[in-house]
């Protein structure tokens, strides 16, 4: 009888050893999977927030054609979408620009070199936009919002941010960009709608 008990004990020890080896192989994979889901979820959230901020700014800007402070209203709409939804260090740049209707890009260059645009940098501590370029501007008086396709400008809002991986397991920082382009709402025929 004692012979059978020893065999049972050996089998139990053998099973425990196998379970420990299996756990040593599986647990690291589960940890990486868990952190992957967490990291990519945060990346998706940040990307979605930047997308929404760009769309909010474009909606406000397209509804304010030829308003002298339209760029401030756009910048504030973008900032309001970002505040509390993103870490302050993850937002970098905002460009409000006259857009090409077919490409959605600035009419006179790129997001870094355009001159018919407003360029802002994000100030993390105050969570506000700071005008970055005093030369590049698109004054409201230069906007055309008469209603026909040929006589109406398109406004673009470009937002750029950065996502820093919390664990460092998935590579270097990722740049997140989003642009939204909308046609300026036509002004009533009784007002001056073009320069």
Backbone as a printed PyTorch tensor [residue, N CA C, xyz], in Angstrom:
tensor([[[  0.8160,  -1.1870,   0.0000],
         [  0.0000,   0.0000,   0.0000],
         [  0.8640,   1.2570,   0.0000]],

        [[  1.9180,   1.2460,   0.7610],
         [  2.7950,   2.4050,   0.7990],
         [  3.4890,   2.6050,  -0.5320]],

        [[  3.6300,   1.5310,  -1.2760],
         [  4.2270,   1.6430,  -2.6100],
         [  3.3760,   2.5090,  -3.5240]],

        [[  2.0800,   2.3460,  -3.4820],
         [  1.1450,   3.1140,  -4.2990],
         [  1.0970,   4.5730,  -3.9030]],

        [[  1.2520,   4.8650,  -2.6260],
         [  1.2390,   6.2430,  -2.1510],
         [  2.4550,   7.0130,  -2.6610]],

        [[  3.5900,   6.3970,  -2.7170],
         [  4.8080,   7.0360,  -3.2400],
         [  4.6680,   7.3860,  -4.7130]],

        [[  4.0330,   6.4920,  -5.4550],
         [  3.8190,   6.7570,  -6.8810],
         [  2.8810,   7.9360,  -7.0810]],

        [[  1.8630,   8.0270,  -6.2490],
         [  0.9220,   9.1480,  -6.3360],
         [  1.6360,  10.4550,  -6.0040]],

        [[  2.4950,  10.4510,  -4.9660],
         [  3.2370,  11.6660,  -4.5920],
         [  4.1640,  12.1120,  -5.7220]],

        [[  4.8270,  11.1320,  -6.3570],
         [  5.7350,  11.4840,  -7.4650],
         [  4.9470,  12.0960,  -8.6260]],

        [[  3.7910,  11.5540,  -8.9170],
         [  2.9670,  12.0950,  -9.9910],
         [  2.4950,  13.5080,  -9.6590]],

        [[  2.1240,  13.7930,  -8.4240],
         [  1.6960,  15.1310,  -8.0020],
         [  2.8370,  16.1310,  -8.1360]],

        [[  4.0410,  15.7210,  -7.6870],
         [  5.2030,  16.6160,  -7.8110],
         [  5.5050,  16.8690,  -9.2810]],

        [[  5.3910,  15.8620, -10.0880],
         [  5.6470,  15.9980, -11.5150],
         [  4.6310,  16.9460, -12.1510]],

        [[  3.3680,  16.8490, -11.7450],
         [  2.3250,  17.7270, -12.2800],
         [  2.5510,  19.1680, -11.8490]],

        [[  2.9590,  19.3570, -10.5800],
         [  3.2410,  20.7220, -10.1040],
         [  4.4100,  21.3360, -10.8640]],

        [[  5.4090,  20.5590, -11.1460],
         [  6.5640,  21.0520, -11.9040],
         [  6.1660,  21.4480, -13.3160]],

        [[  5.3340,  20.6510, -13.9320],
         [  4.8660,  20.9630, -15.2930],
         [  4.0370,  22.2340, -15.2950]],

        [[  3.1940,  22.4080, -14.2690],
         [  2.3740,  23.6200, -14.1730],
         [  3.2570,  24.8510, -13.9780]],

        [[  4.3130,  24.7270, -13.2030],
         [  5.2270,  25.8550, -12.9920],
         [  5.9370,  26.2310, -14.2900]],

        [[  6.3500,  25.2440, -15.0570],
         [  7.0100,  25.5090, -16.3410],
         [  6.0290,  26.1660, -17.3060]],

        [[  4.8100,  25.6670, -17.3620],
         [  3.7960,  26.2550, -18.2370],
         [  3.5070,  27.7040, -17.8380]],

        [[  3.3990,  27.9490, -16.5430],
         [  3.1520,  29.3130, -16.0690],
         [  4.3110,  30.2290, -16.4220]],

        [[  5.5330,  29.7390, -16.3070],
         [  6.7110,  30.5550, -16.6420],
         [  6.7310,  30.9210, -18.1240]],

        [[  6.1500,  30.0800, -18.9520],
         [  6.0970,  30.3760, -20.3900],
         [  4.9180,  31.2790, -20.7480]],

        [[  3.7860,  31.0980, -20.0990],
         [  2.5600,  31.8030, -20.4600],
         [  2.4540,  33.1890, -19.8250]],

        [[  2.8520,  33.3500, -18.5830],
         [  2.6740,  34.6270, -17.8740],
         [  3.3530,  35.7960, -18.5950]],

        [[  4.6110,  35.6900, -19.0610],
         [  5.1930,  36.8370, -19.7840],
         [  4.3950,  37.2230, -21.0320]],

        [[  3.8660,  36.2250, -21.7400],
         [  3.0590,  36.5310, -22.9240],
         [  1.7720,  37.2540, -22.5420]],

        [[  1.1510,  36.8290, -21.4570],
         [ -0.0630,  37.4920, -20.9960],
         [  0.2200,  38.9180, -20.5320]],

        [[  1.3620,  39.1380, -19.8860],
         [  1.7300,  40.4880, -19.4370],
         [  1.9370,  41.4010, -20.6440]],

        [[  2.6580,  40.9170, -21.6620],
         [  2.8770,  41.7190, -22.8760],
         [  1.5410,  41.9960, -23.5680]],

        [[  0.6830,  41.0070, -23.6260],
         [ -0.6440,  41.1910, -24.2380],
         [ -1.4480,  42.2380, -23.4710]],

        [[ -1.4270,  42.1540, -22.1520],
         [ -2.1520,  43.1240, -21.3210],
         [ -1.6380,  44.5430, -21.5660]],

        [[ -0.3080,  44.7330, -21.5220],
         [  0.2420,  46.0670, -21.7330],
         [  0.0270,  46.5390, -23.1730]],

        [[  0.0150,  45.6180, -24.1230],
         [ -0.2730,  45.9900, -25.5020],
         [ -1.6760,  46.5370, -25.6590]],

        [[ -2.6430,  45.8630, -25.0470],
         [ -4.0350,  46.3330, -25.1000],
         [ -4.1370,  47.7020, -24.4360]],

        [[ -3.4880,  47.8640, -23.2940],
         [ -3.5160,  49.1390, -22.5820],
         [ -2.8820,  50.2570, -23.4120]],

        [[ -1.6760,  50.0100, -23.9300],
         [ -0.9600,  51.0310, -24.7080],
         [ -1.7280,  51.4360, -25.9630]],

        [[ -2.1860,  50.4650, -26.7180],
         [ -2.8760,  50.7850, -27.9680],
         [ -4.2450,  51.4070, -27.7040]],

        [[ -4.8570,  51.0770, -26.5920],
         [ -6.0940,  51.7550, -26.2020],
         [ -5.8590,  53.2270, -25.9140]],

        [[ -4.7720,  53.5360, -25.1940],
         [ -4.4270,  54.9340, -24.9110],
         [ -4.0430,  55.6770, -26.1930]],

        [[ -3.3170,  55.0060, -27.0780],
         [ -2.9590,  55.6080, -28.3680],
         [ -4.2150,  55.9400, -29.1670]],

        [[ -5.1550,  55.0100, -29.2210],
         [ -6.4070,  55.2390, -29.9420],
         [ -7.1760,  56.4000, -29.3240]],

        [[ -7.2300,  56.4670, -27.9920],
         [ -7.9390,  57.5640, -27.3220],
         [ -7.3090,  58.9100, -27.6830]],

        [[ -5.9810,  59.0010, -27.6340],
         [ -5.3100,  60.2570, -27.9720],
         [ -5.5490,  60.6430, -29.4280]],

        [[ -5.4750,  59.6690, -30.3220],
         [ -5.7150,  59.9350, -31.7410],
         [ -7.1460,  60.4200, -31.9650]],

        [[ -8.0870,  59.7970, -31.3010],
         [ -9.5030,  60.1880, -31.4180],
         [ -9.7230,  61.6040, -30.8760]],

        [[ -9.0640,  61.9450, -29.7770],
         [ -9.1960,  63.2840, -29.1910],
         [ -8.6420,  64.3410, -30.1370]],

        [[ -7.4930,  64.0800, -30.7520],
         [ -6.9110,  65.0360, -31.7050],
         [ -7.8240,  65.1850, -32.9220]],

        [[ -8.4120,  64.0820, -33.3720],
         [ -9.3570,  64.1260, -34.4850],
         [-10.5520,  65.0040, -34.1290]],

        [[-11.1270,  64.7930, -32.9610],
         [-12.2790,  65.5970, -32.5360],
         [-11.9230,  67.0640, -32.3750]],

        [[-10.7300,  67.3520, -31.8590],
         [-10.3010,  68.7410, -31.6920],
         [-10.2050,  69.4390, -33.0410]],

        [[ -9.6460,  68.7580, -34.0340],
         [ -9.5250,  69.3310, -35.3750],
         [-10.9110,  69.6060, -35.9700]],

        [[-11.8180,  68.6730, -35.8130],
         [-13.1720,  68.8450, -36.3460],
         [-13.9170,  69.9750, -35.6330]],

        [[-13.7520,  70.0660, -34.3100],
         [-14.4150,  71.1500, -33.5600],
         [-13.9370,  72.5100, -34.0390]],

        [[-12.6200,  72.6390, -34.2110],
         [-12.0660,  73.9040, -34.6820],
         [-12.5520,  74.2660, -36.0720]],

        [[-12.6040,  73.2850, -36.9690],
         [-13.0520,  73.5580, -38.3370],
         [-14.5300,  73.9520, -38.3690]],

        [[-15.3440,  73.3170, -37.5360],
         [-16.7740,  73.6910, -37.4910],
         [-16.9440,  75.1370, -37.0450]],

        [[-16.1970,  75.5290, -36.0150],
         [-16.3030,  76.9130, -35.5270],
         [-15.8040,  77.8820, -36.5890]],

        [[-14.6460,  77.5910, -37.1770],
         [-14.0650,  78.4970, -38.1660],
         [-14.9100,  78.6470, -39.4200]],

        [[-15.5130,  77.5640, -39.8750],
         [-16.3250,  77.6550, -41.1000],
         [-17.6010,  78.4480, -40.8670]],

        [[-18.0460,  78.5330, -39.6260],
         [-19.2670,  79.2830, -39.3070],
         [-18.9950,  80.7610, -39.0470]],

        [[-17.7150,  81.1570, -39.0390],
         [-17.3600,  82.5650, -38.7590],
         [-16.5960,  83.2190, -39.9100]],

        [[-17.1060,  83.1280, -41.1470],
         [-16.3630,  83.7550, -42.2400],
         [-16.2840,  85.2690, -42.0560]],

        [[-15.1230,  85.7970, -42.3250],
         [-14.8450,  87.2440, -42.2810],
         [-15.0230,  87.8540, -40.8890]],

        [[-15.1270,  87.0500, -39.8540],
         [-15.1670,  87.5620, -38.4780],
         [-13.7280,  87.8630, -38.0630]],

        [[-13.4950,  89.0630, -37.5480],
         [-12.1170,  89.5100, -37.3110],
         [-11.3470,  88.6510, -36.3150]],

        [[-12.0160,  87.9550, -35.4230],
         [-11.3130,  87.1370, -34.4310],
         [-11.5900,  85.6450, -34.6120]],

        [[-11.8900,  85.2320, -35.8490],
         [-12.2370,  83.8350, -36.0870],
         [-11.1390,  82.8820, -35.6340]],

        [[ -9.8660,  83.2670, -35.8360],
         [ -8.7590,  82.3800, -35.4890],
         [ -8.6910,  82.1330, -33.9780]],

        [[ -9.0330,  83.1490, -33.1740],
         [ -9.0500,  82.9630, -31.7180],
         [-10.1610,  81.9930, -31.3080]],

        [[-11.3150,  82.1030, -31.9690],
         [-12.4300,  81.2000, -31.6690],
         [-12.0860,  79.7650, -32.0590]],

        [[-11.3990,  79.5930, -33.1870],
         [-10.9850,  78.2590, -33.6200],
         [ -9.9800,  77.6790, -32.6220]],

        [[ -8.9740,  78.4770, -32.2540],
         [ -7.9550,  78.0070, -31.3040],
         [ -8.5850,  77.6230, -29.9720]],

        [[ -9.5500,  78.3870, -29.5120],
         [-10.2040,  78.0740, -28.2400],
         [-11.0560,  76.8040, -28.3510]],

        [[-11.7160,  76.5960, -29.4870],
         [-12.5110,  75.3790, -29.6810],
         [-11.6170,  74.1440, -29.6720]],

        [[-10.4640,  74.2520, -30.3120],
         [ -9.5160,  73.1290, -30.3190],
         [ -8.9880,  72.8840, -28.9060]],

        [[ -8.6060,  73.9560, -28.2110],
         [ -8.0880,  73.8250, -26.8410],
         [ -9.1320,  73.2140, -25.9090]],

        [[-10.3840,  73.6160, -26.0570],
         [-11.4490,  73.0850, -25.2000],
         [-11.6330,  71.5900, -25.4160]],

        [[-11.4420,  71.1230, -26.6380],
         [-11.5640,  69.6850, -26.9180],
         [-10.4010,  68.8970, -26.3330]],

        [[ -9.2650,  69.5680, -26.1780],
         [ -8.0540,  68.8890, -25.6990],
         [ -7.9530,  68.8960, -24.1790]],

        [[ -8.3240,  70.0280, -23.5640],
         [ -8.1810,  70.1640, -22.1070],
         [ -8.8650,  69.0270, -21.3620]],

        [[ -8.1190,  68.4030, -20.4730],
         [ -8.6650,  67.3350, -19.6590],
         [ -8.7750,  65.9970, -20.3660]],

        [[ -8.5570,  65.9750, -21.6730],
         [ -8.6590,  64.7270, -22.4280],
         [ -7.3190,  64.1720, -22.8640]],

        [[ -6.2850,  65.0090, -22.8460],
         [ -4.9410,  64.5780, -23.2350],
         [ -3.9340,  65.0870, -22.2170]],

        [[ -2.8640,  64.3430, -22.0090],
         [ -1.7760,  64.9020, -21.1940],
         [ -1.2280,  66.1480, -21.8830]],

        [[ -0.9280,  67.1970, -21.1190],
         [ -0.5590,  68.4810, -21.7250],
         [  0.6960,  68.3980, -22.5900]],

        [[  1.5810,  67.4750, -22.3350],
         [  2.7930,  67.3550, -23.1390],
         [  2.5910,  66.6340, -24.4510]],

        [[  1.3870,  66.1260, -24.6990],
         [  1.1730,  65.3500, -25.9160],
         [  0.6280,  66.1760, -27.0810]],

        [[  0.3320,  67.4430, -26.8600],
         [ -0.1550,  68.3240, -27.9240],
         [  0.9850,  69.2500, -28.3150]],

        [[  1.1450,  69.5110, -29.6040],
         [  2.2830,  70.3250, -30.0300],
         [  1.9140,  71.5330, -30.8730]],

        [[  1.1220,  71.3360, -31.9280],
         [  0.9520,  72.4150, -32.9000],
         [ -0.4650,  72.4740, -33.4460]],

        [[ -0.8680,  73.7070, -33.7710],
         [ -2.1520,  73.9710, -34.4280],
         [ -1.8830,  74.9010, -35.5950]],

        [[ -2.4390,  74.5810, -36.7480],
         [ -2.3520,  75.4540, -37.9170],
         [ -3.7710,  75.6400, -38.4550]],

        [[ -4.1930,  76.9000, -38.5550],
         [ -5.4850,  77.2590, -39.1530],
         [ -5.1260,  77.8780, -40.4900]],

        [[ -5.6010,  77.3200, -41.5780],
         [ -5.0680,  77.7180, -42.8850],
         [ -6.1430,  77.7870, -43.9620]],

        [[ -5.8180,  78.5430, -45.0020],
         [ -6.6380,  78.5710, -46.2180],
         [ -6.2940,  77.3020, -46.9760]],

        [[ -7.2980,  76.4520, -47.1840],
         [ -7.0590,  75.1270, -47.7520],
         [ -7.3770,  75.0630, -49.2340]],

        [[ -6.6270,  74.2160, -49.9110],
         [ -6.9240,  73.8860, -51.2980],
         [ -8.1200,  72.9390, -51.2710]],

        [[ -9.1530,  73.2420, -52.0360],
         [-10.3960,  72.4680, -51.9930],
         [-10.2180,  71.0250, -52.4540]],

        [[ -9.2550,  70.7670, -53.3260],
         [ -9.0950,  69.4040, -53.8500],
         [ -8.1430,  68.5530, -53.0110]],

        [[ -7.0920,  69.1410, -52.4520],
         [ -6.1100,  68.3420, -51.7020],
         [ -6.2780,  68.4500, -50.1900]],

        [[ -6.8760,  69.5320, -49.7130],
         [ -6.9970,  69.7440, -48.2810],
         [ -5.7330,  70.2860, -47.6430]],

        [[ -4.7130,  70.5020, -48.4360],
         [ -3.4400,  71.0390, -47.9510],
         [ -3.4760,  72.5720, -48.0160]],

        [[ -2.5390,  73.2520, -47.3310],
         [ -2.4840,  74.7110, -47.4450],
         [ -2.2920,  75.1360, -48.8990]],

        [[ -2.9120,  76.2510, -49.2940],
         [ -2.8350,  76.7080, -50.6860],
         [ -1.4390,  77.1730, -51.0590]],

        [[ -0.6280,  77.4990, -50.0800],
         [  0.6780,  78.0940, -50.3950],
         [  1.8440,  77.4260, -49.6660]],

        [[  1.8500,  76.1340, -49.6000],
         [  2.9900,  75.4570, -48.9820],
         [  2.5640,  74.2670, -48.1400]],

        [[  3.2890,  74.0720, -47.0530],
         [  3.0210,  72.9660, -46.1440],
         [  2.5720,  73.5310, -44.7980]],

        [[  2.3070,  72.6520, -43.8600],
         [  1.8700,  73.1110, -42.5440],
         [  2.9670,  73.8720, -41.8110]],

        [[  4.2160,  73.6440, -42.1780],
         [  5.3110,  74.3730, -41.5320],
         [  5.7280,  75.6060, -42.3180]],

        [[  5.4010,  75.6520, -43.6160],
         [  5.8800,  76.7740, -44.4250],
         [  4.7840,  77.6610, -45.0100]],

        [[  3.5350,  77.4290, -44.6710],
         [  2.4550,  78.2300, -45.2660],
         [  2.5230,  79.6780, -44.7700]],

        [[  2.0040,  80.5890, -45.5980],
         [  1.9570,  81.9940, -45.1850],
         [  0.5170,  82.4950, -45.0670]],

        [[ -0.4360,  81.7850, -45.6780],
         [ -1.8470,  82.1380, -45.5350],
         [ -2.4340,  81.2260, -44.4620]],

        [[ -1.9470,  81.4400, -43.2500],
         [ -2.3410,  80.5610, -42.1500],
         [ -1.9950,  81.2130, -40.8070]],

        [[ -2.5340,  80.6280, -39.7590],
         [ -2.2060,  81.0090, -38.3830],
         [ -1.5300,  79.8000, -37.7490]],

        [[ -0.3380,  79.9950, -37.1830],
         [  0.3990,  78.8920, -36.5630],
         [  0.4960,  79.1240, -35.0630]],

        [[  0.1800,  78.0730, -34.3220],
         [  0.2070,  78.1410, -32.8610],
         [  1.0190,  76.9840, -32.2920]],

        [[  1.6420,  77.2270, -31.1360],
         [  2.2750,  76.1840, -30.3380],
         [  1.4810,  76.0280, -29.0500]],

        [[  1.4480,  74.8150, -28.5230],
         [  0.7060,  74.5260, -27.2960],
         [  1.5640,  74.8560, -26.0830]],

        [[  1.0030,  75.6160, -25.1680],
         [  1.6660,  75.9160, -23.9030],
         [  1.0560,  74.9980, -22.8470]],

        [[  1.7760,  73.9330, -22.5010],
         [  1.2710,  72.9180, -21.5900],
         [  0.8480,  73.4310, -20.2260]],

        [[  1.6830,  74.2490, -19.5510],
         [  1.2920,  74.6880, -18.2100],
         [ -0.0260,  75.4820, -18.1730]],

        [[ -0.2710,  76.3180, -19.1740],
         [ -1.5050,  77.1140, -19.1810],
         [ -2.6120,  76.4590, -19.9940]],

        [[ -2.2720,  75.4000, -20.7390],
         [ -3.2000,  74.7040, -21.6230],
         [ -3.8970,  75.6620, -22.5800]],

        [[ -3.0870,  76.4890, -23.2440],
         [ -3.6030,  77.4260, -24.2430],
         [ -2.6730,  77.4150, -25.4510]],

        [[ -3.1630,  77.9790, -26.5470],
         [ -2.3580,  78.1140, -27.7520],
         [ -1.6460,  79.4550, -27.7260]],

        [[ -0.3950,  79.4600, -28.1620],
         [  0.4100,  80.6760, -28.2450],
         [  0.7750,  80.8710, -29.7120]],

        [[  0.5180,  82.0640, -30.2370],
         [  0.8200,  82.3540, -31.6360],
         [  2.3110,  82.1530, -31.8760]],

        [[  2.6590,  81.3180, -32.8560],
         [  4.0540,  80.9440, -33.0840],
         [  4.7060,  81.7410, -34.2040]],

        [[  3.9230,  82.3170, -35.0860],
         [  4.4740,  83.0120, -36.2500],
         [  3.6730,  84.2940, -36.4700]],

        [[  4.3200,  85.4240, -36.3030],
         [  3.6290,  86.7050, -36.4600],
         [  3.5480,  87.1550, -37.9100]],

        [[  4.2780,  86.4810, -38.8010],
         [  4.2850,  86.8670, -40.2150],
         [  3.1930,  86.1160, -40.9790]],

        [[  3.1040,  84.8020, -40.7650],
         [  2.1120,  84.0010, -41.4750],
         [  0.7460,  84.2370, -40.8540]],

        [[ -0.1650,  84.7790, -41.6690],
         [ -1.5130,  85.0450, -41.1800],
         [ -2.5100,  84.9540, -42.3210]],

        [[ -3.7550,  84.7140, -41.9780],
         [ -4.8610,  84.7220, -42.9430],
         [ -5.9450,  85.6190, -42.3700]],

        [[ -5.8440,  86.9300, -42.6130],
         [ -6.8170,  87.8710, -42.0430],
         [ -8.2310,  87.5880, -42.5500]],

        [[ -9.1900,  87.8480, -41.6890],
         [-10.5930,  87.6330, -42.0480],
         [-10.9870,  88.4530, -43.2670]],

        [[-10.4150,  89.6310, -43.4200],
         [-10.7500,  90.5000, -44.5560],
         [-10.3320,  89.8820, -45.8890]],

        [[ -9.4210,  88.8970, -45.8600],
         [ -8.9730,  88.2300, -47.0870],
         [ -9.8010,  86.9920, -47.4180]],

        [[-10.7760,  86.6690, -46.6030],
         [-11.6060,  85.4830, -46.8470],
         [-12.7220,  85.7980, -47.8390]],

        [[-13.0670,  84.7760, -48.6000],
         [-14.1650,  84.8900, -49.5490],
         [-15.2380,  83.8750, -49.1640]],

        [[-16.4560,  84.3720, -48.9190],
         [-17.5550,  83.4980, -48.4970],
         [-18.8530,  83.9270, -49.1610]],

        [[-18.8380,  83.9160, -50.5090],
         [-19.9990,  84.3940, -51.2600],
         [-21.0170,  83.3090, -51.5770]],

        [[-20.6610,  82.0510, -51.4300],
         [-21.6290,  80.9780, -51.6240],
         [-21.3830,  80.0980, -52.8260]],

        [[-20.8890,  80.6430, -53.9170],
         [-20.6290,  79.7920, -55.0820],
         [-19.3060,  79.0590, -54.8590]],

        [[-19.1330,  77.9540, -55.5550],
         [-17.9090,  77.1780, -55.3890],
         [-16.6690,  77.9750, -55.7650]],

        [[-16.7870,  78.8220, -56.7560],
         [-15.6320,  79.6030, -57.1960],
         [-15.3220,  80.7600, -56.2620]],

        [[-16.3220,  81.2280, -55.5250],
         [-16.1430,  82.4200, -54.6940],
         [-16.1500,  82.1320, -53.1940]],

        [[-15.8490,  80.9110, -52.8120],
         [-15.8540,  80.5840, -51.3910],
         [-14.5770,  79.8360, -51.0270]],

        [[-13.9220,  80.3010, -49.9690],
         [-12.6880,  79.6780, -49.5040],
         [-12.9830,  78.4800, -48.6050]],

        [[-11.9620,  77.6550, -48.4590],
         [-12.0200,  76.5120, -47.5620],
         [-11.0590,  76.7490, -46.4080]],

        [[-11.5160,  76.4360, -45.2150],
         [-10.7120,  76.6040, -44.0110],
         [-10.2500,  75.2250, -43.5390]],

        [[ -8.9700,  75.1310, -43.2280],
         [ -8.4240,  73.8830, -42.7130],
         [ -7.9040,  74.0680, -41.2980]],

        [[ -8.0180,  73.0210, -40.4970],
         [ -7.4870,  73.0140, -39.1360],
         [ -6.6280,  71.7640, -38.9910]],

        [[ -5.3570,  71.9790, -38.7180],
         [ -4.3820,  70.8950, -38.5680],
         [ -3.9120,  70.8790, -37.1190]],

        [[ -4.0280,  69.7180, -36.4730],
         [ -3.5810,  69.5660, -35.0920],
         [ -2.5410,  68.4510, -35.0590]],

        [[ -1.4500,  68.7260, -34.3560],
         [ -0.3710,  67.7410, -34.2550],
         [ -0.0710,  67.4660, -32.7920]],

        [[  0.1400,  66.2140, -32.4910],
         [  0.4850,  65.8140, -31.1310],
         [  1.4580,  64.6490, -31.1520]],

        [[  1.7740,  64.1640, -29.9720],
         [  2.7340,  63.0740, -29.8430],
         [  2.2300,  62.1130, -28.7810]],

        [[  2.4120,  60.8270, -29.0400],
         [  2.0730,  59.8170, -28.0330],
         [  3.3600,  59.1470, -27.5790]],

        [[  3.6260,  59.2110, -26.2890],
         [  4.7940,  58.5490, -25.7080],
         [  4.3300,  57.2390, -25.0940]],

        [[  4.9200,  56.1430, -25.5370],
         [  4.5660,  54.8280, -25.0130],
         [  4.9170,  54.7670, -23.5350]],

        [[  3.9850,  54.3790, -22.7050],
         [  4.1940,  54.3230, -21.2540],
         [  5.2040,  53.2440, -20.8760]],

        [[  5.1710,  52.1040, -21.5590],
         [  6.0520,  51.0000, -21.1970],
         [  7.3430,  50.9890, -22.0020]],

        [[  7.3620,  51.6080, -23.1610],
         [  8.5400,  51.5640, -24.0200],
         [  8.6910,  50.2370, -24.7530]],

        [[  7.7190,  49.3600, -24.6410],
         [  7.7990,  48.0460, -25.2890],
         [  7.4990,  48.0960, -26.7820]],

        [[  6.8670,  49.1600, -27.2350],
         [  6.3510,  49.1650, -28.6010],
         [  7.0090,  50.2010, -29.5030]],

        [[  8.1960,  50.6670, -29.1470],
         [  8.9280,  51.5650, -30.0210],
         [  9.0260,  52.9780, -29.4900]],

        [[  9.4050,  53.8750, -30.4050],
         [  9.6080,  55.2800, -30.0640],
         [  8.2740,  56.0230, -30.0590]],

        [[  8.3180,  57.2880, -29.6650],
         [  7.1140,  58.1200, -29.6630],
         [  6.4590,  58.1060, -31.0410]],

        [[  5.1570,  58.2490, -31.0570],
         [  4.3970,  58.2680, -32.3080],
         [  3.7800,  59.6430, -32.4980]],

        [[  3.9690,  60.2220, -33.6770],
         [  3.3710,  61.5130, -34.0020],
         [  1.9480,  61.2870, -34.4830]],

        [[  1.0260,  62.0510, -33.9000],
         [ -0.3800,  61.9780, -34.2700],
         [ -0.7640,  63.2810, -34.9580]],

        [[ -1.3440,  63.1970, -36.1310],
         [ -1.7780,  64.4040, -36.8520],
         [ -3.1960,  64.2050, -37.3550]],

        [[ -3.8840,  65.3050, -37.4330],
         [ -5.2300,  65.2780, -37.9960],
         [ -5.5210,  66.6170, -38.6420]],

        [[ -6.1550,  66.5900, -39.7940],
         [ -6.5960,  67.8270, -40.4430],
         [ -8.0450,  67.6800, -40.8400]],

        [[ -8.7640,  68.7760, -40.7270],
         [-10.1600,  68.8230, -41.1430],
         [-10.3350,  70.0630, -42.0120]],

        [[-10.9760,  69.9110, -43.1300],
         [-11.2040,  71.0180, -44.0590],
         [-12.7070,  71.1870, -44.2560]],

        [[-13.1610,  72.4370, -44.1300],
         [-14.5770,  72.7500, -44.3550],
         [-14.7000,  74.0400, -45.1600]],

        [[-15.7320,  74.0850, -45.9560],
         [-16.0200,  75.2730, -46.7540],
         [-16.6170,  76.3420, -45.8490]],

        [[-16.2060,  77.5900, -46.0450],
         [-16.7690,  78.6860, -45.2630],
         [-18.2590,  78.8230, -45.5690]],

        [[-19.0300,  79.0450, -44.5350],
         [-20.4640,  79.2420, -44.7200],
         [-20.6910,  80.5310, -45.5030]],

        [[-21.5880,  80.5330, -46.4720],
         [-21.8340,  81.7470, -47.2540],
         [-22.4630,  82.8440, -46.4030]],

        [[-22.0260,  84.0490, -46.6630],
         [-22.5900,  85.2120, -45.9770],
         [-23.8220,  85.7010, -46.7220]],

        [[-24.7290,  86.3580, -46.0260],
         [-25.9180,  86.9070, -46.7130],
         [-25.5000,  87.8760, -47.8320]],

        [[-26.3090,  87.9570, -48.8290],
         [-25.9790,  88.8070, -49.9940],
         [-25.9250,  90.2820, -49.6340]],

        [[-26.4450,  90.6560, -48.4880],
         [-26.4380,  92.0660, -48.0810],
         [-25.1190,  92.4970, -47.4470]],

        [[-24.2360,  91.5430, -47.1930],
         [-22.9380,  91.8800, -46.5710],
         [-21.8160,  91.6740, -47.5810]],

        [[-20.6820,  92.2640, -47.2880],
         [-19.5070,  92.0930, -48.1340],
         [-18.9830,  90.6830, -47.9080]],

        [[-18.9490,  89.8910, -48.9580],
         [-18.5900,  88.4890, -48.8040],
         [-17.2000,  88.1510, -49.3400]],

        [[-16.5070,  89.1080, -49.9480],
         [-15.1970,  88.8360, -50.5130],
         [-14.3200,  90.0850, -50.4190]],

        [[-13.0080,  89.8970, -50.4810],
         [-12.1000,  91.0780, -50.4300],
         [-12.2530,  91.9660, -51.6380]]])
